[in-house]
Amino acid sequence: MAEAPVRVLIADDQALLRGSFRLLVDSAPGMTAIAEAEDGARAVRLARELRPDVVLMDLRMPVMDGIAATREICSDETLTGVRVLALTMFDVDDYVYPALQAGASGFMLKDASPTDLIAGIRIIATGEGVLAPTVTRRLIANFTRTDEPTRPAPRLVGLTKREQEVLVLIANGLSNAEISQHLVVSLPTVKTHVSSLLTKLHARDRAQLVIIAYESGLAERGMPT
């Protein structure tokens, strides 16, 4: 029996872009665009009505912007299976970090290649997070920069030293395979640590772990050796 296709809701205020994204999604195997929204308010209504797997969310829209719409969707307990992939035209966008804080599972640039965008949607649909790797650290560090010395966040107290090391590596954009190589441990061991981090930190996905690492000041310690 064939698996159900990944159902995608496309939210963007530009009709041409919505149409382009729809063609791209519908042409990808195992994926279908179920609806389009021209503003954030409609995106929220359609998400509640249709329960898509992934919402492609433009961050700059009228009526309700993508941040507010993301917050509405991600805070709705009836929509726990709906993931938001934020889209932006710029690699450093004041809207991106608040969107991640609001619950988005990641962000990508609108000029990403079709292959990368489809791959991002698939990753989001599995419950993982996806972040544009070339800009993530610079973006989040910019929004979390402060003149005051950082102190360990209470939520990190229960983490083991190894879990903290894994969290720092996640914040630096490393994949599970890269973490495995860096720490010289097996891939299943890394996956166990990541699963433990998600549980202990009450994080939805990898994107939320990145935010926690930076907001706590843990990521500022740099890559573990």
Buried (B, 14 or more C-beta within 10 A) or exposed (E): EEEEBBBBBBBBBBEEBBBBBBEBBEEBEEBBBBBBBBBBBBBBBBBBEEBBBBBBBBBBBEBBBBBBBBBBBBEBEEBEEBBBBBBBEBBEBEBBBBBBBBBBBBBBBBEBEBEBBBBBBBBBBEBBBBBBEEBBBEBBEEBBEEEEEBEEBEBBEEBEEBBBBBBBBBBBBBEBEEBBEBBEBEEEBBEBBBEBBBEBBEBBBBBBBBBBBBBBBBBBEEEBE
